[in-house]
């Protein structure tokens, strides 16, 4: 599929906006833990558990949340390794590192797009040389 530079810019812009919205969402979830949000509250049984078990439970919940967000980012076009690192950085509150991963992804996309353009040009030259359209 050949896309124009403007279409690639639009795609990358939308991916960046999606990643930023995930980052903002994660930050808001950490700031506003309410009883109304059942996904962010531990079950009532956890109130009576020793601190070690509570810590382990919280660790598992965070790992699951990071994995889910990484899968969402992967569905948006990120490779899973980058998506996982980006999600982990967001959960740690390290938005500077998250921004670096987003920028790295965009640079990789630009490089891949440039390679596609070059390959399409070379293919066109070969087709022309052989009298094909």
RAFENFEN-V333475 format. One record per helix or strand. SS is the DSSP state (h for helix, s for strand). FROM is the first residue (numbers start at 1). TO is the last residue. If there is no record, write none. Layout:
BEGIN
ss = (SS;SS)
from = (FROM;FROM)
to = (TO;TO)
END
This chain:
BEGIN
ss = (h;h;h;h;h;h)
from = (5;38;44;51;80;95)
to = (31;40;48;75;92;129)
END
